[in-house]
Amino acid sequence: MLSYYLITLIIFFGHSEDLLGTTLLSRPLVLAPLVGWALGDWQQGVVIGASLELIFMGNIKVGAAIPPDVVTGGVLGTAFAMISHKGVGIALALAIPISILAEMLLSALFVTRSVFNKTFSRYAEEGNWRGVQRLHVLSGFAKPVLMALVGFLTLQLGADVMKAFLERIPTWVNTGLQVAGNFLPALGFALLMNLLFHKRVAPYFFLGFLLAAYLKLPVIAIGGLGVIIALLVTAPPARVEGSEEEDEQSSSETTVERTPLLGRRELRRVFWRSMLLEANFNFETWQNTGFAFAIMPVLKKFYTTKEAMAAALQRHLQLFNTATYGSTLILGLTAAMEEQNSTDPEFDAESINSVKLGLMGPLAGVFDSLFWGTLKVIAAGVGTSLALKGNVLGVVLFIVLFNVPHLLLRYQLTFIGYKMGTRFLMQLSKNNVMDRLKNGAAILGLMVVGAMPATLMSIHTPLSFGEGAGLQGVLDQIVPALLPLGLTFLTWYFIKRGVKTTILLLGLLALGFLGSILHVITI
């Protein structure tokens, strides 16, 4: 019974991701080892977590698209597999349907949360910033509490039944599920390709694949080469002599120096509060209450009357949605504009929302590519390559490689946005920095994604043309790891055709299982 309580707490922790700044502590690579620890075999949890991470690698929430719930599916799938002593194959088979069912509950929650918007609006009209804060945080706990309760009831009511059922599964079914599990990472890789792959940077995907397939370079080495290539390709053109002085003169002519009124303490509070940006995510106004919650220290400093606070709250409770990782840049800019609005009677307050709405789309594109398509891919590639061998260092590296740059950049962007104000973004646009950053992220991300089918998927065929003439040997002479590469591209093709992720998951599972039964695919 104690282990059930611990697993319930793990589900609660995983679903608290929206309260922890999207730090990826909810990923299977992190949670499955905790389940293994709760059940007395953390090393098996590490291996199962790495296998699940490969399947759900491209399983990310962008905009209002809600993917299958990897927290509930991963935790319960790992738990049932370990309780029944059936191993990785069963964990993979159980995680998929559980995650799909849990996704339905989460979608219902995100719809239901919209009913709170009337209450938020009433608080804003009253200038009641305490009410806005309180309801935002309380709503954030609804998700972990709900899913933890669902997980606990599932363990209580279904563990014995599930264990008895799994113990009756014959060996050939287990083998088939193991093979099918090796097909599933193709979906994660294909989803990442769909995010990054376009004509200009497509060759870098194949470069990453060739480096891994032929030279056997590890993922971390290919990531390092990708950084160098991205820097070389996206380097700005050489400046014409004298242009720098002209730019500085033009900048000094258009910039009005101002004495900052916000100290580092207030801006640090904005940064920490930005970690709760998605706590009240809903399908009607998305991250609006999270933005209002994060900018609250600024509003409290500059607006001391109820009327002024009410106007500011209403301003920031309009629709808002962007990448969480770049949100602090907009928060910093907004802080600078709110400061100017509070001191300059001629300032147009409507321009604050215009800037927010104008920036949230472009910044989402840049930071989604940079973090989801690049940094997460590198961290997961390094982490899973170690964790598949039962090495817990893979889990640690995954967390560190993603969150150290994430948190440092997120923190600094708060101050950059405030100090530079709108001039900062004007300068970025002028120098095409955002476009270069996006292209560089795509180059780096695609090189790492290209390496993954060759390094992290094991798909072989035992078919032969006669004695000693195996089909796999012929394929390896043509292109090593051709089967994983072909399966990844086939999955990507169906994604481009609009086939739903759920159907592709089940299709890959069925294809691998059938291939094992017919003895045409092995691992």
GILIN-V723541 format. One record per helix or strand of 3 or more residues. SS is the DSSP state (helix for helix, strand for strand). FROM is the first residue (numbers start at 1). TO is the last residue. If there is no record, write none. Layout:
ss:SS from:FROM to:TO
ss:SS from:FROM to:TO
This chain:
ss:helix from:2 to:14
ss:helix from:17 to:19
ss:helix from:28 to:38
ss:helix from:42 to:55
ss:helix from:70 to:84
ss:helix from:88 to:126
ss:helix from:129 to:167
ss:helix from:171 to:196
ss:helix from:202 to:213
ss:helix from:219 to:233
ss:helix from:243 to:254
ss:helix from:264 to:274
ss:helix from:288 to:302
ss:helix from:306 to:316
ss:helix from:324 to:343
ss:helix from:350 to:387
ss:helix from:393 to:420
ss:helix from:422 to:430
ss:helix from:433 to:456
ss:helix from:471 to:478
ss:helix from:482 to:496
ss:helix from:501 to:517
